Amino acid sequence: MLTKAPVCRPQAFRSSTRRAMVCKASIGENWKSVAAATIVSAGLMASPAMAGVSIANVKSGSVVSSPVHLDFVVEGLTVKPAAEGIIPGTGHHHLVIDAPAPAEGVAIPFDDAHKHFGKGQTSVDLELPPGKHTLTLQARRAGGDWRDKAIA
């Protein structure tokens, strides 16, 4: 069972050109084998060159089974493996699981809560235990530019 209960508020970022609307929703769990996910933010609104990221196949209010398949989308950035080096206009995805998303300019840790997709992956089959989870997708450019989207 899924119950939407939006609580929206503007979210300011360190850059004065970026704002996002963060909306939270509550979910109820009926099956032990079900992990639940709901969209928490509408993504970043910025200049057209910084349009943002999204998880294409998980929508607001979704209840999903584990493993959940996530398809990542980014606009204004070409996804490339990190091993190709710093190339302007390229970058790769990161997924933060049940942890605060690193702010702009802060390095993303290498631990269980922070998944790096440095090989240029644009999807993942993610194992989640039953219950509520917060996932934040980030795409980072060469040189540290970033964009993000969170789901819970």
DSSP file (Angstrom, degrees, kcal/mol; ACC not computed):
  #  RESIDUE AA STRUCTURE BP1 BP2  ACC     N-H-->O    O-->H-N    N-H-->O    O-->H-N    TCO  KAPPA ALPHA  PHI   PSI    X-CA   Y-CA   Z-CA
    1    1 A M              0   0    0      0, 0.0    27,-1.6     0, 0.0     2,-0.4   0.000 360.0 360.0 360.0 139.7    0.0    0.0    0.0
    2    2 A L  E     -A   27   0A   0     25,-0.2     2,-0.5    27,-0.1    25,-0.2  -0.988 360.0-172.0-129.5 130.1    1.3    3.4   -0.9
    3    3 A T  E     -A   26   0A   0     23,-0.8    23,-0.7    -2,-0.4     2,-0.4  -0.979  15.0-145.5-124.4 120.9    0.0    6.7    0.5
    4    4 A K  E     +     0   0A   0     -2,-0.5    21,-0.1    21,-0.2    23,-0.1  -0.702  25.1 165.8 -83.9 132.3    1.2   10.0   -0.9
    5    5 A A  E     -     0   0A   0     -2,-0.4    19,-0.1    19,-0.2    -1,-0.1  -0.567  23.1-158.3-141.8  73.5    1.6   12.8    1.6
    6    6 A P  E     +     0   0A   0      0, 0.0     2,-0.4     0, 0.0    19,-0.2  -0.270  17.8 178.2 -64.1 136.7    3.6   15.5   -0.1
    7    7 A V  E     -A   24   0A   0     17,-0.7    17,-1.1     2,-0.1     2,-0.3  -0.902  18.6-171.9-131.7 102.5    5.4   18.0    2.0
    8    8 A C  E     +A   23   0A   0     -2,-0.4    15,-0.2    15,-0.2    33,-0.1  -0.752  13.9 162.6-106.3 144.7    7.3   20.3   -0.4
    9    9 A R  E     -A   22   0A   0     13,-1.6    13,-2.2    -2,-0.3     2,-0.1  -0.979  42.2-101.7-152.5 145.5    9.8   23.0    0.3
   10   10 A P  E     -A   21   0A   0      0, 0.0     2,-0.5     0, 0.0    11,-0.2  -0.423  33.2-151.0 -64.9 143.5   12.4   24.8   -1.8
   11   11 A Q  E     -A   20   0A   0      9,-2.9     9,-1.6    -2,-0.1     2,-0.3  -0.970   6.4-152.6-120.0 117.0   15.9   23.5   -1.3
   12   12 A A  E     -A   19   0A   0     -2,-0.5     2,-0.2     7,-0.2     7,-0.2  -0.672   8.6-159.6 -89.5 143.2   18.7   26.0   -1.8
   13   13 A F        -     0   0    0      5,-1.0     5,-0.1     2,-0.5    90,-0.0  -0.661  36.5 -97.2-112.6 172.1   22.2   24.8   -2.9
   14   14 A R  S    S+     0   0    0     -2,-0.2     2,-0.4     2,-0.1    -1,-0.0   0.837 107.1  75.8 -60.8 -33.5   25.5   26.5   -2.6
   15   15 A S  S >  S-     0   0    0      1,-0.1     3,-1.4     2,-0.0    -2,-0.5  -0.657  77.7-144.2 -80.7 132.0   25.3   27.8   -6.2
   16   16 A S  T 3  S+     0   0    0     -2,-0.4    -1,-0.1     1,-0.3    -2,-0.1   0.627  96.5  63.4 -72.0 -11.0   22.9   30.7   -6.5
   17   17 A T  T 3  S+     0   0    0     30,-0.0     2,-0.4    29,-0.0    -1,-0.3   0.427  94.2  74.2 -91.5   1.5   21.8   29.4   -9.9
   18   18 A R    <   +     0   0    0     -3,-1.4    -5,-1.0    -5,-0.1     2,-0.3  -0.937  46.9 157.1-123.0 138.1   20.4   26.2   -8.6
   19   19 A R  E     -AB  12  45A   0     26,-1.2    26,-2.4    -2,-0.4     2,-0.3  -0.979  13.5-169.1-146.6 151.0   17.2   25.3   -6.7
   20   20 A A  E     -AB  11  44A   0     -9,-1.6    -9,-2.9    -2,-0.3     2,-0.6  -0.977  22.2-128.1-136.7 153.0   15.2   22.2   -6.4
   21   21 A M  E     -A   10   0A   0     22,-0.6    21,-2.0    -2,-0.3     2,-0.6  -0.912  23.8-155.6 -99.6 124.1   11.8   21.4   -5.0
   22   22 A V  E     -AB   9  41A   0    -13,-2.2   -13,-1.6    -2,-0.6     2,-0.4  -0.898  12.5-177.0-104.5 122.1   12.0   18.6   -2.5
   23   23 A C  E     -A    8   0A   0     17,-4.4     2,-0.3    -2,-0.6   -15,-0.2  -0.977   8.4-157.6-120.7 127.9    8.7   16.6   -1.9
   24   24 A K  E     -A    7   0A   0    -17,-1.1   -17,-0.7    -2,-0.4     2,-0.3  -0.781   8.2-172.2-104.8 149.4    8.5   13.8    0.6
   25   25 A A  E     -     0   0A   0     -2,-0.3     2,-0.3   -19,-0.2   -21,-0.2  -0.969  16.7-131.6-136.1 152.7    5.9   11.0    0.6
   26   26 A S  E     -A    3   0A   0    -23,-0.7   -23,-0.8    -2,-0.3     2,-0.3  -0.784  20.4-164.1-105.1 151.8    5.1    8.3    3.1
   27   27 A I  E     -A    2   0A   0     -2,-0.3     2,-0.4   -25,-0.2   -25,-0.2  -0.958  11.5-144.9-133.6 151.3    4.7    4.6    2.2
   28   28 A G        -     0   0    0    -27,-1.6     2,-0.5    -2,-0.3   103,-0.0  -0.940  17.3-138.6-114.1 139.7    3.2    1.6    3.9
   29   29 A E        +     0   0    0     -2,-0.4     3,-0.1     1,-0.1   -27,-0.1  -0.863  26.5 167.8-103.9 125.1    4.8   -1.8    3.6
   30   30 A N        +     0   0    0     -2,-0.5     2,-0.4     1,-0.2    -1,-0.1   0.686  64.3  49.5-104.7 -25.3    2.5   -4.9    3.1
   31   31 A W    >   -     0   0    0      1,-0.1     3,-1.5     3,-0.1    -1,-0.2  -0.939  68.8-139.2-122.8 139.8    5.0   -7.6    2.0
   32   32 A K  T 3  S+     0   0    0     -2,-0.4    -1,-0.1     1,-0.3    -3,-0.0   0.793 104.5  54.3 -63.8 -28.3    8.2   -8.6    3.7
   33   33 A S  T 3  S+     0   0    0     96,-0.1    33,-1.0    97,-0.1     2,-0.5   0.367  89.8  97.7 -89.4   6.3    9.9   -9.0    0.3
   34   34 A V  E <   -C   65   0B   0     -3,-1.5    97,-1.0    31,-0.2     2,-0.4  -0.828  52.3-164.9-103.5 129.4    9.0   -5.5   -1.0
   35   35 A A  E     -Cd  64 131B   0     29,-1.7    29,-1.7    -2,-0.5     2,-0.4  -0.874  21.7-140.6-100.6 144.1   11.3   -2.5   -0.9
   36   36 A A  E     +Cd  63 132B   0     95,-2.1    97,-0.6    -2,-0.4     2,-0.4  -0.833  20.6 179.8-113.1 145.0    9.6    0.8   -1.4
   37   37 A A        +     0   0    0     25,-1.7     2,-0.3    -2,-0.4    22,-0.1  -0.995   2.7 175.0-143.1 136.4   10.6    3.8   -3.3
   38   38 A T        -     0   0    0     95,-0.4   114,-4.9    -2,-0.4    22,-0.2  -0.984  40.2 -99.7-136.3 149.3    9.0    7.2   -4.0
   39   39 A I  B     +E  151   0C   0     -2,-0.3   112,-0.3   112,-0.3     3,-0.1  -0.487  35.0 179.3 -68.2 132.8   10.2   10.3   -5.7
   40   40 A V        +     0   0    0    110,-1.8   -17,-4.4     1,-0.2     2,-0.3   0.732  62.7  30.5-105.0 -32.7   11.5   12.9   -3.2
   41   41 A S  E     -B   22   0A   0    109,-1.9    -1,-0.2   -19,-0.3   -19,-0.2  -0.940  60.9-138.8-131.7 155.1   12.6   15.6   -5.5
   42   42 A A  E     -     0   0A   0    -21,-2.0   -20,-0.1    -2,-0.3     2,-0.1   0.399  60.5-112.1 -84.9   2.2   11.7   17.0   -8.9
   43   43 A G  E     -     0   0A   0    -22,-0.3   -22,-0.6   107,-0.1    -1,-0.3  -0.300  49.5 -41.4  92.5 179.1   15.4   17.4   -9.7
   44   44 A L  E     -B   20   0A   0    104,-0.5     2,-0.6     9,-0.2   -24,-0.2  -0.613  43.1-154.3 -84.9 139.9   17.4   20.6  -10.2
   45   45 A M  E     +B   19   0A   0    -26,-2.4   -26,-1.2    -2,-0.3     2,-0.2  -0.972  42.8 123.4-109.8 121.2   16.1   23.5  -12.1
   46   46 A A        -     0   0    0     -2,-0.6   -28,-0.1     1,-0.2     5,-0.0  -0.714  63.4 -31.1-152.0-160.4   18.9   25.5  -13.6
   47   47 A S    >   -     0   0    0     -2,-0.2     3,-2.4   -30,-0.2    -1,-0.2  -0.273  67.6-103.8 -62.4 157.0   20.3   26.8  -16.8
   48   48 A P  G >  S+     0   0    0      0, 0.0     3,-0.8     0, 0.0    -1,-0.1   0.819 123.4  58.9 -54.4 -31.6   19.4   24.7  -19.9
   49   49 A A  G 3  S+     0   0    0      1,-0.3     3,-0.2     2,-0.1    -2,-0.1   0.674 109.2  45.3 -70.7 -15.4   23.0   23.4  -19.9
   50   50 A M  G <  S+     0   0    0     -3,-2.4    -1,-0.3     1,-0.1    26,-0.1  -0.381  70.7 146.9-121.4  51.9   22.4   22.1  -16.4
   51   51 A A    <   -     0   0    0     -3,-0.8     2,-0.2     1,-0.2    -1,-0.1   0.817  49.1-130.9 -67.3 -33.2   19.0   20.5  -16.8
   52   52 A G  E     -K   75   0D   0     23,-0.9    23,-2.7    -3,-0.2     2,-0.3  -0.685  13.3 -71.6 124.6-173.8   19.6   17.6  -14.3
   53   53 A V  E     -K   74   0D   0     95,-0.3     2,-0.3    21,-0.2    21,-0.2  -0.813  35.2-178.5-123.6 162.8   19.3   13.9  -13.7
   54   54 A S  E     -K   73   0D   0     19,-2.4    19,-2.6    -2,-0.3     2,-0.7  -0.987  34.0-122.3-155.1 161.0   16.5   11.5  -13.2
   55   55 A I  E >   -K   72   0D   0     -2,-0.3     3,-0.8     3,-0.2    17,-0.2  -0.944  32.3-159.7-104.2 108.4   15.8    7.8  -12.6
   56   56 A A  T 3  S+     0   0    0     15,-2.3    -1,-0.1    -2,-0.7    16,-0.1   0.781  78.4  39.4 -66.4 -33.3   13.6    7.0  -15.6
   57   57 A N  T 3  S+     0   0    0     14,-0.4     2,-0.5     1,-0.1    -1,-0.2   0.350  99.2  74.0-108.3   6.6   11.8    3.9  -14.5
   58   58 A V    <   -     0   0    0     -3,-0.8    -3,-0.2    13,-0.2     2,-0.2  -0.967  64.8-173.4-120.8 115.4   10.9    4.7  -10.8
   59   59 A K    >   -     0   0    0     -2,-0.5     3,-1.9     1,-0.1   -22,-0.1  -0.557  37.7 -69.0-105.7 167.3    8.1    7.2  -10.4
   60   60 A S  T 3  S+     0   0    0      1,-0.3   -22,-0.1   -22,-0.2    -1,-0.1  -0.298 120.5  19.1 -55.4 130.6    6.6    9.0   -7.4
   61   61 A G  T 3  S+     0   0    0      1,-0.3    -1,-0.3   -22,-0.1   -23,-0.2   0.511  87.7 154.9  87.2   5.8    4.7    6.5   -5.3
   62   62 A S    <   -     0   0    0     -3,-1.9   -25,-1.7   -25,-0.1     2,-0.5  -0.398  30.9-160.7 -70.2 141.0    6.3    3.4   -6.6
   63   63 A V  E     -C   36   0B   0    -27,-0.2     2,-0.3    -2,-0.1   -27,-0.2  -0.996  23.3-173.3-115.1 125.3    6.5    0.2   -4.5
   64   64 A V  E     -C   35   0B   0    -29,-1.7   -29,-1.7    -2,-0.5     2,-0.3  -0.824  22.7-125.3-123.9 156.2    9.3   -2.0   -5.9
   65   65 A S  E     -C   34   0B   0     -2,-0.3   -31,-0.2   -31,-0.2   -32,-0.0  -0.686  47.9 -79.7 -93.3 153.4   10.6   -5.5   -5.4
   66   66 A S  S    S+     0   0    0    -33,-1.0    61,-0.2    -2,-0.3     2,-0.1  -0.858 114.9  46.3-100.6 133.9   14.3   -6.1   -4.7
   67   67 A P  S    S-     0   0    0      0, 0.0     2,-0.5     0, 0.0    60,-0.2   0.436  85.4-164.7 -75.5 146.6   16.4   -6.1   -6.6
   68   68 A V  E     -L  126   0E   0     58,-2.7    58,-3.1    -2,-0.1     2,-0.5  -0.867  13.6-136.1-101.4 133.4   15.1   -3.0   -8.2
   69   69 A H  E     -L  125   0E   0     -2,-0.5     2,-0.5    56,-0.2    56,-0.2  -0.785  21.8-167.1 -89.2 126.5   16.3   -2.0  -11.7
   70   70 A L  E     -L  124   0E   0     54,-3.0    54,-1.9    -2,-0.5     2,-0.5  -0.963   8.8-158.8-117.1 128.7   17.1    1.7  -11.9
   71   71 A D  E     -L  123   0E   0     -2,-0.5   -15,-2.3    52,-0.2   -14,-0.4  -0.941  15.3-148.1-105.9 122.5   17.8    3.5  -15.3
   72   72 A F  E     -K   55   0D   0     50,-3.1     2,-0.4    -2,-0.5   -17,-0.2  -0.709  14.2-173.7 -94.0 139.3   19.8    6.7  -14.9
   73   73 A V  E     -K   54   0D   0    -19,-2.6   -19,-2.4    -2,-0.3     2,-0.4  -0.993   2.1-177.2-129.9 138.8   19.2    9.7  -17.3
   74   74 A V  E     -K   53   0D   0     -2,-0.4     2,-0.4   -21,-0.2     3,-0.3  -0.999  10.7-153.6-135.7 140.2   21.3   12.9  -17.4
   75   75 A E  E    S+K   52   0D   0    -23,-2.7   -23,-0.9    -2,-0.4     3,-0.1  -0.899  77.2  19.2-111.5 141.5   20.8   16.0  -19.5
   76   76 A G  S    S+     0   0    0     -2,-0.4     2,-0.3     1,-0.1    -1,-0.2   0.653 110.4  80.2  80.4  16.1   23.5   18.4  -20.5
   77   77 A L  S    S-     0   0    0     -3,-0.3     2,-0.5   -25,-0.1    13,-0.2  -0.979  70.7-134.7-154.2 137.4   26.3   15.9  -19.8
   78   78 A T  E     -f   90   0C   0     11,-2.7    13,-1.7    -2,-0.3     2,-0.5  -0.862  27.1-129.2 -95.9 125.9   27.8   12.9  -21.7
   79   79 A V  E     +f   91   0C   0     -2,-0.5    13,-0.2    11,-0.2    43,-0.1  -0.625  40.4 161.2 -77.9 124.6   28.3    9.8  -19.5
   80   80 A K        -     0   0    0     11,-2.5    40,-0.3    -2,-0.5     2,-0.1  -0.960  45.2 -90.7-138.7 153.7   31.8    8.5  -19.9
   81   81 A P    >   -     0   0    0      0, 0.0     3,-1.6     0, 0.0    38,-0.3  -0.403  31.7-127.9 -63.1 142.5   34.0    6.2  -17.8
   82   82 A A  G >  S+     0   0    0     36,-3.4     3,-2.1     1,-0.3    37,-0.1   0.805 105.5  70.8 -60.5 -29.8   36.2    8.0  -15.3
   83   83 A A  G 3  S+     0   0    0     35,-0.6    -1,-0.3     1,-0.3     3,-0.1   0.683  82.8  71.1 -63.9 -17.5   39.2    6.1  -16.6
   84   84 A E  G <  S-     0   0    0     -3,-1.6    -1,-0.3     1,-0.2    -2,-0.2   0.562 105.6-130.0 -75.9  -6.3   39.0    8.2  -19.8
   85   85 A G    <   -     0   0    0     -3,-2.1     2,-0.8    -4,-0.1    -1,-0.2  -0.275  45.4 -27.6  90.5-175.8   40.2   11.2  -17.8
   86   86 A I        +     0   0    0     -3,-0.1     5,-0.1    -2,-0.1    -4,-0.0  -0.681  65.7 168.4 -81.7 109.1   38.9   14.7  -17.3
   87   87 A I    >   -     0   0    0     -2,-0.8     3,-1.7     3,-0.1    55,-0.5  -0.989  39.8-111.3-123.4 121.0   37.1   15.6  -20.5
   88   88 A P  T 3  S+     0   0    0      0, 0.0     3,-0.1     0, 0.0    55,-0.1  -0.206 101.7  21.0 -53.0 138.6   34.9   18.8  -20.5
   89   89 A G  T 3  S+     0   0    0      1,-0.3   -11,-2.7    53,-0.3     2,-0.3   0.525 106.9  98.9  81.6   6.8   31.2   18.0  -20.8
   90   90 A T  E <   +f   78   0C   0     -3,-1.7    52,-2.2   -13,-0.2    -1,-0.3  -0.816  36.0 133.5-121.9 164.3   31.5   14.4  -19.5
   91   91 A G  E     -fG  79 141C   0    -13,-1.7   -11,-2.5    -2,-0.3     2,-0.3  -0.957  36.0-113.7-178.9-167.9   31.0   12.7  -16.2
   92   92 A H  E     - G   0 140C   0     48,-1.3    48,-2.2    -2,-0.3    26,-0.1  -0.945  28.5 -94.3-148.2 168.4   29.5    9.7  -14.5
   93   93 A H  E     -HG 117 139C   0     24,-0.5    24,-2.3    28,-0.4     2,-0.3  -0.426  24.6-169.5 -87.9 156.8   26.7    8.8  -12.0
   94   94 A H  E     -HG 116 138C   0     44,-2.7    44,-3.1    22,-0.2     2,-0.5  -0.984   8.6-154.1-138.9 143.3   26.8    8.2   -8.2
   95   95 A L  E     -HG 115 137C   0     20,-2.6    20,-3.5    -2,-0.3     2,-0.5  -0.984   4.1-158.8-123.4 123.5   24.0    6.7   -6.1
   96   96 A V  E     -HG 114 136C   0     40,-3.0    40,-2.5    -2,-0.5     2,-0.6  -0.889   9.9-157.8-103.3 126.8   23.7    7.6   -2.4
   97   97 A I  E     - G   0 135C   0     16,-3.2    38,-0.2    -2,-0.5    -2,-0.0  -0.919  66.2 -25.9-113.7 117.4   21.7    5.1   -0.4
   98   98 A D  S    S+     0   0    0     36,-3.9    -1,-0.2    -2,-0.6    37,-0.1   0.838 114.8  95.5  52.9  40.2   20.1    6.1    2.9
   99   99 A A  S    S-     0   0    0     35,-0.3    -1,-0.2    14,-0.2     2,-0.1  -0.974  85.6 -84.9-150.2 157.7   22.6    8.9    3.6
  100  100 A P        -     0   0    0      0, 0.0    -3,-0.1     0, 0.0    36,-0.1  -0.403  49.8-111.8 -64.3 142.2   22.8   12.6    3.0
  101  101 A A        -     0   0    0      1,-0.1     2,-0.1    -5,-0.1    36,-0.0  -0.564  34.7-106.8 -74.0 136.3   24.0   13.5   -0.5
  102  102 A P        -     0   0    0      0, 0.0     3,-0.1     0, 0.0    -1,-0.1  -0.395  39.2-118.7 -61.7 139.2   27.4   15.1   -0.7
  103  103 A A    >   -     0   0    0      1,-0.2     3,-2.3     4,-0.1   -90,-0.0  -0.241  43.8 -69.3 -74.0 165.6   27.2   18.9   -1.4
  104  104 A E  T 3  S+     0   0    0      1,-0.3    -1,-0.2    42,-0.1     3,-0.1  -0.306 124.3  18.7 -54.3 133.9   28.7   20.5   -4.4
  105  105 A G  T 3  S+     0   0    0     39,-0.5     2,-0.5     1,-0.3    -1,-0.3   0.337  98.1 114.7  85.4  -7.1   32.4   20.5   -4.2
  106  106 A V  S <  S-     0   0    0     -3,-2.3    -1,-0.3    38,-0.1     2,-0.0  -0.841  71.1-116.0 -99.1 130.9   32.5   17.7   -1.6
  107  107 A A        -     0   0    0     -2,-0.5    -4,-0.1    -3,-0.1    -1,-0.0  -0.328  26.1-119.3 -63.7 143.3   34.1   14.5   -2.6
  108  108 A I        -     0   0    0     -6,-0.1    -1,-0.1     1,-0.1    -7,-0.0  -0.757  32.7-124.7 -85.4 123.2   31.8   11.4   -2.7
  109  109 A P        -     0   0    0      0, 0.0     2,-0.8     0, 0.0    -1,-0.1  -0.179  10.2-124.3 -64.3 158.8   33.1    8.8   -0.2
  110  110 A F        +     0   0    0      5,-0.0     2,-0.3     3,-0.0     5,-0.1  -0.861  67.2 108.0-102.7  94.1   33.8    5.2   -1.3
  111  111 A D  B >  S-I  114   0C   0     -2,-0.8     3,-1.3     3,-0.7     0, 0.0  -0.882  85.3 -78.5-153.4-177.0   31.6    3.2    1.1
  112  112 A D  T 3  S+     0   0    0      1,-0.3     3,-0.1    -2,-0.3   -15,-0.0   0.755 125.5  52.7 -64.2 -25.1   28.4    1.0    1.2
  113  113 A A  T 3  S+     0   0    0      1,-0.2   -16,-3.2   -17,-0.1     2,-0.5   0.602 105.3  59.2 -86.2 -11.4   26.2    4.1    1.1
  114  114 A H  E <   -HI  96 111C   0     -3,-1.3    -3,-0.7   -18,-0.2     2,-0.5  -0.926  67.8-166.0-126.1 106.6   27.8    5.7   -1.9
  115  115 A K  E     -H   95   0C   0    -20,-3.5   -20,-2.6    -2,-0.5     2,-0.4  -0.812   7.6-155.3 -95.7 125.4   27.8    3.7   -5.2
  116  116 A H  E     -H   94   0C   0     -2,-0.5   -22,-0.2   -22,-0.2     2,-0.1  -0.842  11.2-166.6-100.1 133.6   30.2    5.0   -7.9
  117  117 A F  E >   +H   93   0C   0    -24,-2.3     3,-1.7    -2,-0.4   -24,-0.5  -0.436  31.5 149.5-113.8  55.1   29.4    4.2  -11.5
  118  118 A G  T 3   +     0   0    0      1,-0.3   -36,-3.4     2,-0.2   -35,-0.6   0.499  60.8  69.8 -70.4  -6.3   32.8    5.3  -12.8
  119  119 A K  T 3  S-     0   0    0    -38,-0.3    -1,-0.3    -3,-0.1    -2,-0.0   0.387 121.2-101.4 -89.9   4.0   32.7    2.8  -15.7
  120  120 A G    <   +     0   0    0     -3,-1.7    -2,-0.2   -40,-0.3   -41,-0.1   0.663  62.1 169.3  88.0  17.3   30.0    4.9  -17.3
  121  121 A Q        -     0   0    0     -4,-0.3   -28,-0.4     1,-0.1    -1,-0.2  -0.312  22.9-170.0 -64.0 145.0   27.1    2.7  -16.2
  122  122 A T        +     0   0    0      1,-0.1   -50,-3.1   -30,-0.1     2,-0.3   0.172  68.3  32.6-120.6  14.7   23.6    4.2  -16.8
  123  123 A S  E     -L   71   0E   0    -52,-0.3     2,-0.3   -68,-0.0   -52,-0.2  -0.979  58.6-169.6-159.5 165.2   21.7    1.5  -14.9
  124  124 A V  E     -L   70   0E   0    -54,-1.9   -54,-3.0    -2,-0.3     2,-0.7  -0.982  25.5-134.0-156.2 148.9   21.9   -0.8  -11.9
  125  125 A D  E     -L   69   0E   0     -2,-0.3     2,-0.5   -56,-0.2   -56,-0.2  -0.942  38.2-162.0-102.0 107.6   20.0   -3.7  -10.3
  126  126 A L  E     -L   68   0E   0    -58,-3.1   -58,-2.7    -2,-0.7     2,-0.5  -0.815  13.7-143.7-104.6 125.1   20.0   -2.7   -6.7
  127  127 A E        +     0   0    0     -2,-0.5   -61,-0.1   -60,-0.2    -2,-0.0  -0.748  26.3 176.7 -82.9 124.6   19.4   -5.0   -3.7
  128  128 A L        -     0   0    0     -2,-0.5   -62,-0.1     5,-0.0     3,-0.1  -0.995  27.8-125.2-129.1 136.3   17.4   -3.3   -1.0
  129  129 A P        -     0   0    0      0, 0.0   -96,-0.1     0, 0.0   -97,-0.0  -0.390  50.5 -78.1 -70.2 159.3   16.1   -4.8    2.2
  130  130 A P  S    S+     0   0    0      0, 0.0   -95,-0.3     0, 0.0     2,-0.2  -0.236  93.6  51.1 -56.4 145.5   12.3   -4.3    2.9
  131  131 A G  E    S-d   35   0B   0    -97,-1.0   -95,-2.1    -3,-0.1     2,-0.3  -0.723  94.6 -30.9 124.6-172.2   11.3   -0.9    4.1
  132  132 A K  E     -d   36   0B   0     -2,-0.2     2,-0.3   -97,-0.1   -95,-0.1  -0.604  56.4-179.5 -83.9 141.9   11.7    2.8    3.3
  133  133 A H        -     0   0    0     19,-1.3     2,-0.5   -97,-0.6   -95,-0.4  -0.988  22.1-142.9-140.6 149.0   14.9    3.9    1.6
  134  134 A T        -     0   0    0     -2,-0.3   -36,-3.9   -97,-0.1     2,-0.4  -0.970  20.7-176.3-112.6 123.9   16.2    7.2    0.4
  135  135 A L  E     -GJ  97 151C   0     16,-5.3    16,-4.9    -2,-0.5     2,-0.5  -0.968   6.3-167.6-119.1 134.2   18.2    7.1   -2.9
  136  136 A T  E     -GJ  96 150C   0    -40,-2.5   -40,-3.0    -2,-0.4     2,-0.5  -0.981   7.2-156.0-123.9 121.3   20.0   10.2   -4.3
  137  137 A L  E     -GJ  95 149C   0     12,-4.1    12,-2.6    -2,-0.5     2,-0.4  -0.813  15.8-179.6 -94.2 130.8   21.3   10.1   -7.9
  138  138 A Q  E     -GJ  94 148C   0    -44,-3.1   -44,-2.7    -2,-0.5     2,-0.4  -0.971  16.3-161.5-127.3 146.5   24.1   12.5   -8.7
  139  139 A A  E     -GJ  93 147C   0      8,-2.1     8,-1.3    -2,-0.4     2,-0.4  -0.999  14.4-162.3-121.8 129.9   26.0   13.0  -12.0
  140  140 A R  E     -GJ  92 146C   0    -48,-2.2   -48,-1.3    -2,-0.4     6,-0.3  -0.939   6.0-143.9-117.3 135.0   29.3   14.8  -11.7
  141  141 A R  E >   -G   91   0C   0      4,-3.3     3,-2.1    -2,-0.4   -50,-0.3  -0.447  37.6 -85.3 -84.8 161.3   31.2   16.5  -14.5
  142  142 A A  T 3  S+     0   0    0    -52,-2.2     3,-0.4   -55,-0.5   -53,-0.3  -0.523 122.4  34.3 -58.4 133.3   34.9   16.6  -15.0
  143  143 A G  T 3  S-     0   0    0     -2,-0.2    -1,-0.3     1,-0.2   -57,-0.0   0.423 131.3 -77.9  91.9  -1.0   35.9   19.6  -12.9
  144  144 A G  S <  S+     0   0    0     -3,-2.1   -39,-0.5     1,-0.3    -1,-0.2   0.381  79.2 146.3  98.5  -4.8   33.3   19.1  -10.2
  145  145 A D        -     0   0    0     -3,-0.4    -4,-3.3   -41,-0.1     2,-0.3  -0.348  28.9-179.1 -62.2 150.6   30.1   20.4  -11.7
  146  146 A W  E     - J   0 140C   0     -6,-0.3     2,-0.3   -55,-0.0    -6,-0.2  -0.945  28.2-172.0-150.2 166.3   27.1   18.4  -10.5
  147  147 A R  E     - J   0 139C   0     -8,-1.3    -8,-2.1    -2,-0.3     2,-0.3  -0.953  17.7-170.2-152.6 156.2   23.4   17.7  -10.5
  148  148 A D  E     - J   0 138C   0     -2,-0.3  -104,-0.5   -10,-0.2     2,-0.3  -0.974  17.5-166.4-150.7 164.9   21.2   15.4   -8.4
  149  149 A K  E     - J   0 137C   0    -12,-2.6   -12,-4.1    -2,-0.3     2,-0.4  -0.969  16.6-152.5-149.4 138.0   17.8   13.8   -7.9
  150  150 A A  E     - J   0 136C   0     -2,-0.3  -109,-1.9   -14,-0.3  -110,-1.8  -0.890  10.6-177.1-116.3 145.3   16.6   12.0   -4.8
  151  151 A I  E      EJ  39 135C   0    -16,-4.9   -16,-5.3    -2,-0.4  -112,-0.3  -0.965 360.0 360.0-130.8 153.8   14.0    9.2   -4.3
  152  152 A A              0   0    0   -114,-4.9   -19,-1.3    -2,-0.3  -113,-0.2   0.347 360.0 360.0-130.8 360.0   12.9    7.7   -1.1
